[in-house]
Amino acid sequence: MNQDPAKFSLSNFLAQETSDPLEPPPRFTHWMRQATFAVELYEPELLAGADARTTIDYNGRPRSVINLCSYNYLGLANHPEVIAAAQAALKTHGLGACGSPMLSGMTDLHRELERQVAKFLGREDAMLFNSGFGGALGTISGLLRKNDVAILDNRSHLSLRDGAALSRCRADKFEHNDAASLDKALARKQGRRQLVVMEGIYSMDGDFGDLPALLDIAESHGASVFVDEAHSMLACGTNGRGAAEKFDVEDRIPLVYGTFSKAFGALGGFVAGPKETLRYLRFYAHPYVYSCALPPVVVAAILKALEIGMREPELRKKLWENADYFHAQLRNIGVDTGRSTTYIMPLVIGDRERMYRLGHELRRRGLWVAPVDYPAVPENKICFRACVTAKHTRADLDEALNILDDTLKADSKIKETTFRLRCKMSELAVRMTS
């Protein structure tokens, strides 16, 4: 394959090319070698914590960067009380749970976190997963059966889509946040049990799910609803109970899903709702039954993070002040942030080769943003994803904006110069042949 590697993506290498399923496609291996410049931006190595300013390995050297890659929305991953709680649990409970929650991995700390999450959300019960992805997958696949129907927003996270696939149910999609499209999708599958799957905040677009309008449609068809609050939990709403609280629809959503890997600053996931529903899920959610429970040291840290998130609403206030400021300034310098209205902001580039070139230049200048390529986003929406946090200072954000502005302007000048040079060369070629 001698074509320009920038014209290819992960979607091009799914077909069988070898007789051995353990051997990667040769075209993929060749592409990775050709695209080393782009690949170097992935799996970056942190040399410090996930703080607002951190250090990464770049080209084999430590590089101090402003961190716009982290989900540490409230700064709780680095909070001294959270670290102290983890250290205390390490002494009393050791490192790992060393067993499935069903058989031997459940501790008093796990039970306390279940109680506190249920109390926080005003639900009867909660259950914990050792992975946010696995928890969403396990909840969807554990609830749905072959003759059921999952109706998913077409921007739904892969964990939700994989959960529907694993359940072997029938799946359909509706256009992103489009109530009319959901209405048509539900009408197509009348007569079956239906579950509408949506999110509080969409992780790539950075916009809220239109929960009130979509709930109206789901209820009109008698369909159940599942809301994934992974990116909104603890960071949205007056009390931090997510997008459902923000839009005042909590009492219309019987089952709520969230993760501990974003605003809580840890890892894992949870689902909260009716006790009988969760009792059923404990036996049918495979990632819960067949994998190790969360480490007690992490559970203790999450308990403290939840306590801080409830008692310090000023962290959420600061997060949203930073998000609003950064949005406004990005607009001022002409950066397209798509549909984003939250602290997650796509910086739309729209061109793969340019995105990777700019990614290296931004890191060289001290700004760390995440490159997002197709198929994670549509090809015309290839972007950087930037996440602001409550711990970014105004100086951090202004410096990040200056770096972005300077880099984008310099790149535009290069593009303009290159274009003019090509035009002149084309004119010269025409003259020489005429």
C-alpha positions as CSV (number, residue, x, y, z in Angstrom):
1,M,0.0,0.0,0.0
2,N,1.8,3.1,-1.2
3,Q,-1.1,5.5,-0.8
4,D,-1.0,8.5,1.5
5,P,-1.5,7.1,5.1
6,A,-3.5,10.2,6.0
7,K,-6.3,9.0,3.6
8,F,-6.8,5.8,5.7
9,S,-8.3,5.1,9.2
10,L,-9.1,2.2,11.4
11,S,-12.2,1.5,9.5
12,N,-10.2,0.3,6.5
13,F,-8.6,-2.7,8.1
14,L,-11.5,-4.8,9.4
15,A,-11.6,-7.4,6.5
16,Q,-9.9,-10.8,6.7
17,E,-6.5,-10.7,5.1
18,T,-4.8,-13.7,6.6
19,S,-5.6,-17.3,7.4
20,D,-4.6,-16.8,11.0
21,P,-7.0,-14.7,13.2
22,L,-4.1,-14.0,15.6
23,E,-2.1,-12.3,12.8
24,P,-2.9,-8.6,12.2
25,P,-3.8,-7.6,8.7
26,P,-0.5,-6.9,6.8
27,R,-2.0,-3.7,5.3
28,F,-2.7,-2.5,8.9
29,T,0.9,-3.2,9.9
30,H,2.2,-1.4,6.9
31,W,-0.1,1.6,7.5
32,M,1.0,1.9,11.1
33,R,4.6,2.1,10.0
34,Q,3.8,4.7,7.4
35,A,1.7,6.7,9.9
36,T,4.2,6.7,12.8
37,F,4.0,10.5,13.0
38,A,0.3,10.2,13.8
39,V,0.5,7.1,16.0
40,E,3.0,8.9,18.3
41,L,0.2,11.1,19.6
42,Y,-1.7,8.1,21.0
43,E,-1.1,6.3,24.3
44,P,0.9,9.3,25.7
45,E,3.0,8.6,28.8
46,L,2.2,10.7,31.8
47,L,5.2,11.4,34.1
48,A,3.0,13.0,36.8
49,G,-0.7,13.1,37.9
50,A,-3.8,14.0,35.9
51,D,-3.7,17.6,37.1
52,A,-4.4,20.9,35.3
53,R,-0.7,21.2,34.5
54,T,1.2,18.0,34.2
55,T,4.3,16.4,32.5
56,I,4.2,13.9,29.7
57,D,6.9,12.1,27.7
58,Y,7.2,13.8,24.3
59,N,9.9,12.6,21.8
60,G,11.7,10.9,24.6
61,R,11.9,13.9,26.9
62,P,9.7,15.3,29.7
63,R,7.4,18.0,28.5
64,S,5.4,20.3,30.8
65,V,1.9,20.8,29.4
66,I,-1.4,22.4,30.1
67,N,-3.6,19.3,30.4
68,L,-6.9,19.5,28.5
69,C,-7.1,15.7,28.1
70,S,-8.3,14.8,31.6
71,Y,-11.8,13.8,32.8
72,N,-10.7,14.9,36.3
73,Y,-13.4,17.5,36.1
74,L,-13.5,18.5,39.8
75,G,-9.8,17.9,40.5
76,L,-10.7,15.1,43.0
77,A,-8.1,12.6,41.7
78,N,-5.4,14.8,43.2
79,H,-7.3,16.0,46.3
80,P,-5.3,15.4,49.5
81,E,-8.3,14.1,51.4
82,V,-9.0,11.5,48.7
83,I,-5.4,10.4,48.7
84,A,-5.4,10.1,52.5
85,A,-8.6,8.0,52.4
86,A,-6.9,5.7,49.9
87,Q,-3.8,5.4,52.0
88,A,-5.8,4.5,55.1
89,A,-7.8,1.8,53.2
90,L,-4.5,0.4,51.8
91,K,-3.4,-0.3,55.4
92,T,-6.6,-1.9,56.5
93,H,-7.9,-3.7,53.4
94,G,-4.8,-4.2,51.2
95,L,-4.5,-3.5,47.5
96,G,-7.0,-5.7,45.6
97,A,-10.4,-7.2,46.2
98,C,-9.0,-10.5,44.8
99,G,-12.4,-11.9,43.9
100,S,-15.7,-11.4,42.1
101,P,-18.3,-9.4,44.1
102,M,-20.5,-12.5,43.9
103,L,-18.1,-14.8,45.5
104,S,-15.4,-13.2,47.6
105,G,-14.6,-9.6,46.5
106,M,-17.2,-7.6,48.4
107,T,-16.1,-5.7,51.5
108,D,-17.6,-3.4,54.0
109,L,-16.3,-0.5,52.0
110,H,-18.1,-1.7,48.9
111,R,-21.4,-2.0,50.8
112,E,-20.9,1.5,52.2
113,L,-20.3,3.0,48.8
114,E,-23.4,1.3,47.5
115,R,-25.5,2.8,50.3
116,Q,-24.0,6.3,49.9
117,V,-24.5,6.3,46.1
118,A,-28.1,5.2,46.5
119,K,-28.7,7.8,49.2
120,F,-27.0,10.5,47.1
121,L,-29.3,9.7,44.1
122,G,-32.4,9.1,46.1
123,R,-32.6,5.5,44.9
124,E,-33.4,2.2,46.7
125,D,-30.1,0.5,45.8
126,A,-26.9,0.8,43.8
127,M,-24.4,-1.8,42.5
128,L,-20.8,-1.2,41.6
129,F,-18.7,-2.3,38.5
130,N,-14.9,-2.3,38.2
131,S,-15.1,-0.6,34.8
132,G,-17.2,2.2,33.4
133,F,-17.3,0.6,30.0
134,G,-18.0,-2.9,31.4
135,G,-20.7,-1.5,33.7
136,A,-22.6,0.1,30.9
137,L,-22.2,-3.0,28.7
138,G,-23.2,-5.3,31.6
139,T,-26.3,-3.3,32.5
140,I,-27.7,-3.2,29.0
141,S,-26.8,-6.8,28.2
142,G,-28.1,-8.0,31.5
143,L,-31.5,-6.3,31.2
144,L,-32.3,-7.0,27.5
145,R,-33.3,-10.3,25.9
146,K,-33.4,-11.6,22.3
147,N,-37.0,-10.4,21.6
148,D,-36.4,-6.9,23.1
149,V,-35.6,-3.7,21.2
150,A,-32.9,-1.2,22.1
151,I,-33.4,2.2,20.6
152,L,-30.1,4.2,20.8
153,D,-29.1,7.7,19.9
154,N,-26.7,7.5,16.9
155,R,-24.0,9.2,19.0
156,S,-24.3,6.6,21.8
157,H,-21.0,5.4,23.4
158,L,-19.6,2.1,22.1
159,S,-20.2,0.4,25.5
160,L,-23.9,0.9,25.1
161,R,-24.0,-0.4,21.6
162,D,-21.8,-3.3,22.6
163,G,-24.2,-4.1,25.4
164,A,-27.2,-4.2,23.0
165,A,-25.2,-6.5,20.7
166,L,-24.2,-8.8,23.5
167,S,-27.8,-9.2,24.6
168,R,-28.7,-10.3,21.0
169,C,-31.7,-8.0,21.1
170,R,-32.9,-6.0,18.1
171,A,-31.3,-2.6,17.9
172,D,-32.4,0.5,16.1
173,K,-31.1,4.1,16.1
174,F,-32.5,7.6,16.1
175,E,-30.8,10.8,15.0
176,H,-28.9,12.5,17.7
177,N,-31.2,14.3,20.1
178,D,-34.0,14.2,17.5
179,A,-37.4,13.6,19.2
180,A,-39.2,13.1,15.8
181,S,-36.6,10.5,14.8
182,L,-37.0,8.7,18.1
183,D,-40.8,8.7,17.6
184,K,-40.4,7.0,14.2
185,A,-38.0,4.5,15.6
186,L,-40.3,3.5,18.4
187,A,-43.3,3.3,16.0
188,R,-41.3,0.8,13.8
189,K,-41.0,-1.6,16.7
190,Q,-44.4,-1.5,18.4
191,G,-45.5,-4.6,20.2
192,R,-42.1,-5.4,21.8
193,R,-40.4,-4.4,25.0
194,Q,-38.4,-1.3,24.2
195,L,-35.5,0.5,25.9
196,V,-34.5,4.0,24.8
197,V,-30.8,4.6,25.5
198,M,-29.5,8.2,25.8
199,E,-26.7,10.1,27.6
200,G,-26.6,13.0,30.0
201,I,-23.6,14.5,28.2
202,Y,-22.2,13.1,25.0
203,S,-18.5,12.5,25.3
204,M,-17.4,13.4,21.8
205,D,-19.8,16.2,21.0
206,G,-19.9,17.8,24.5
207,D,-23.6,18.5,24.3
208,F,-26.4,17.5,26.7
209,G,-28.9,14.9,25.8
210,D,-32.3,16.5,25.3
211,L,-33.8,14.5,28.1
212,P,-37.2,16.3,28.6
213,A,-38.2,16.0,24.9
214,L,-36.9,12.4,24.5
215,L,-38.6,11.3,27.7
216,D,-41.9,12.7,26.4
217,I,-41.6,10.6,23.3
218,A,-40.5,7.4,25.1
219,E,-43.4,7.7,27.6
220,S,-45.9,8.3,24.8
221,H,-44.9,4.9,23.4
222,G,-44.7,3.1,26.8
223,A,-41.0,2.6,26.4
224,S,-38.5,2.3,29.2
225,V,-35.5,4.7,29.4
226,F,-31.9,4.3,30.3
227,V,-29.7,7.3,30.8
228,D,-25.9,7.1,30.9
229,E,-24.6,9.9,33.2
230,A,-20.9,9.0,32.9
231,H,-19.7,12.5,32.0
232,S,-22.4,14.5,33.9
233,M,-22.5,12.7,37.3
234,L,-21.2,14.9,40.2
235,A,-20.4,17.7,37.7
236,C,-23.9,18.8,36.7
237,G,-27.0,19.8,38.6
238,T,-27.3,21.9,41.8
239,N,-26.3,18.9,43.9
240,G,-24.2,17.1,41.3
241,R,-26.8,14.4,40.5
242,G,-26.2,14.9,36.8
243,A,-28.1,16.0,33.7
244,A,-31.4,14.5,35.0
245,E,-31.2,16.8,38.0
246,K,-30.3,19.8,35.8
247,F,-33.4,19.2,33.6
248,D,-35.6,18.2,36.6
249,V,-36.5,14.8,35.2
250,E,-35.0,12.5,37.9
251,D,-38.4,11.1,38.9
252,R,-39.0,10.0,35.3
253,I,-35.9,7.9,35.1
254,P,-36.1,4.7,37.1
255,L,-32.5,3.5,36.4
256,V,-29.5,5.7,36.3
257,Y,-26.0,4.8,35.2
258,G,-22.8,6.6,36.1
259,T,-19.0,6.2,36.3
260,F,-16.3,6.9,38.9
261,S,-13.7,7.6,36.2
262,K,-14.7,11.2,35.4
263,A,-15.7,13.7,38.1
264,F,-15.0,11.3,40.9
265,G,-11.4,11.0,39.7
266,A,-11.1,7.2,40.1
267,L,-12.3,4.3,38.0
268,G,-15.3,2.0,37.8
269,G,-19.1,2.4,37.3
270,F,-22.4,2.1,39.1
271,V,-26.1,1.6,38.4
272,A,-28.7,2.9,40.8
273,G,-32.4,2.1,40.9
274,P,-35.1,-0.3,42.3
275,K,-33.7,-2.9,44.7
276,E,-35.4,-5.8,42.8
277,T,-34.1,-4.7,39.4
278,L,-30.5,-4.5,40.8
279,R,-30.9,-7.9,42.5
280,Y,-31.7,-9.4,39.1
281,L,-28.8,-7.5,37.5
282,R,-26.3,-8.9,40.1
283,F,-26.8,-12.3,38.6
284,Y,-27.1,-11.4,34.9
285,A,-24.6,-8.6,34.3
286,H,-21.6,-10.6,33.2
287,P,-18.9,-8.0,34.0
288,Y,-20.2,-7.9,37.5
289,V,-20.4,-11.7,38.1
290,Y,-17.3,-12.8,36.3
291,S,-14.7,-10.1,37.0
292,C,-12.8,-8.9,40.1
293,A,-14.5,-6.3,42.3
294,L,-13.1,-2.8,42.5
295,P,-10.0,-2.6,44.7
296,P,-11.0,-1.5,48.3
297,V,-8.3,1.3,48.1
298,V,-10.2,2.8,45.2
299,V,-13.6,2.4,46.9
300,A,-12.4,4.3,49.9
301,A,-11.1,7.1,47.6
302,I,-14.5,7.2,45.8
303,L,-16.3,7.5,49.1
304,K,-14.2,10.5,50.0
305,A,-14.6,12.0,46.6
306,L,-18.4,11.7,46.8
307,E,-18.3,13.4,50.2
308,I,-16.3,16.3,48.9
309,G,-18.4,16.6,45.8
310,M,-21.5,17.0,47.9
311,R,-20.1,19.4,50.5
312,E,-18.2,21.7,48.0
313,P,-20.6,22.8,45.3
314,E,-18.2,25.6,44.5
315,L,-16.1,23.0,42.6
316,R,-19.0,22.6,40.1
317,K,-19.5,26.4,40.0
318,K,-15.8,26.9,39.1
319,L,-16.0,24.1,36.5
320,W,-18.8,25.8,34.7
321,E,-17.3,29.2,35.0
322,N,-14.2,27.8,33.3
323,A,-16.2,26.1,30.6
324,D,-18.2,29.2,29.8
325,Y,-15.1,31.3,29.6
326,F,-13.2,28.9,27.4
327,H,-16.2,28.5,25.1
328,A,-16.5,32.3,24.7
329,Q,-12.8,32.7,24.0
330,L,-12.7,29.9,21.5
331,R,-15.5,31.5,19.6
332,N,-13.5,34.8,19.6
333,I,-10.5,33.2,17.9
334,G,-12.7,31.3,15.4
335,V,-12.5,27.8,16.7
336,D,-15.4,25.5,15.8
337,T,-16.6,23.6,18.9
338,G,-19.6,22.0,17.1
339,R,-22.6,21.4,19.4
340,S,-20.8,21.6,22.6
341,T,-22.3,23.5,25.5
342,T,-20.3,21.9,28.4
343,Y,-16.8,21.4,29.7
344,I,-16.1,18.9,26.9
345,M,-15.3,20.7,23.7
346,P,-14.4,19.3,20.2
347,L,-12.0,21.6,18.4
348,V,-13.1,20.7,14.9
349,I,-10.3,20.5,12.4
350,G,-12.0,18.3,9.7
351,D,-8.8,17.1,8.1
352,R,-6.8,14.1,9.3
353,E,-3.4,15.1,8.1
354,R,-3.7,18.7,9.5
355,M,-5.0,17.4,12.8
356,Y,-2.0,15.2,13.4
357,R,0.4,17.9,12.2
358,L,-1.2,20.4,14.6
359,G,-1.3,17.9,17.4
360,H,2.5,17.6,17.4
361,E,2.9,21.4,17.2
362,L,0.6,22.0,20.1
363,R,2.4,19.5,22.3
364,R,5.7,21.0,21.3
365,R,4.4,24.4,22.5
366,G,3.0,22.9,25.8
367,L,-0.7,22.2,25.2
368,W,-2.0,18.7,25.5
369,V,-5.3,18.0,23.7
370,A,-6.6,14.6,22.5
371,P,-6.7,13.8,18.8
372,V,-10.0,12.2,17.8
373,D,-10.2,10.5,14.4
374,Y,-12.8,8.6,12.4
375,P,-14.7,6.4,13.2
376,A,-14.9,7.9,16.7
377,V,-16.3,11.0,15.0
378,P,-17.5,11.6,11.4
379,E,-14.7,12.2,8.9
380,N,-15.7,15.8,8.4
381,K,-15.6,16.3,12.2
382,I,-12.1,15.0,12.9
383,C,-11.0,17.1,15.9
384,F,-9.1,17.6,19.1
385,R,-11.1,17.1,22.3
386,A,-10.5,19.5,25.0
387,C,-11.8,19.2,28.6
388,V,-11.6,22.0,31.1
389,T,-11.7,21.3,34.8
390,A,-12.4,23.2,38.0
391,K,-8.6,23.2,38.7
392,H,-7.6,25.2,35.7
393,T,-6.8,28.7,36.5
394,R,-7.6,31.7,34.3
395,A,-3.9,31.9,33.5
396,D,-3.9,28.2,32.4
397,L,-6.9,28.8,30.1
398,D,-5.5,32.0,28.6
399,E,-2.1,30.4,27.9
400,A,-3.9,27.5,26.3
401,L,-5.9,29.9,24.1
402,N,-2.8,31.8,23.1
403,I,-1.1,28.6,22.1
404,L,-4.1,27.5,20.1
405,D,-4.5,30.9,18.4
406,D,-0.8,31.2,17.5
407,T,-0.6,27.6,16.2
408,L,-3.8,27.8,14.1
409,K,-2.9,31.1,12.6
410,A,0.6,29.9,11.7
411,D,-0.8,26.8,10.1
412,S,-3.3,28.8,8.1
413,K,-0.4,31.0,6.8
414,I,1.5,28.0,5.8
415,K,-1.6,26.6,4.0
416,E,-2.1,29.9,2.2
417,T,1.5,30.1,1.1
418,T,1.5,26.5,-0.1
419,F,-1.7,27.1,-2.0
420,R,-0.3,30.2,-3.7
421,L,2.9,28.4,-4.6
422,R,1.0,25.5,-6.2
423,C,-1.1,28.0,-8.2
424,K,2.0,29.7,-9.5
425,M,3.6,26.4,-10.3
426,S,0.4,25.3,-12.2
427,E,0.5,28.6,-14.1
428,L,4.1,28.1,-15.0
429,A,3.4,24.6,-16.2
430,V,0.6,25.8,-18.4
431,R,2.9,28.5,-20.0
432,M,5.6,26.0,-20.6
433,T,3.3,23.6,-22.4
434,S,1.5,26.3,-24.5
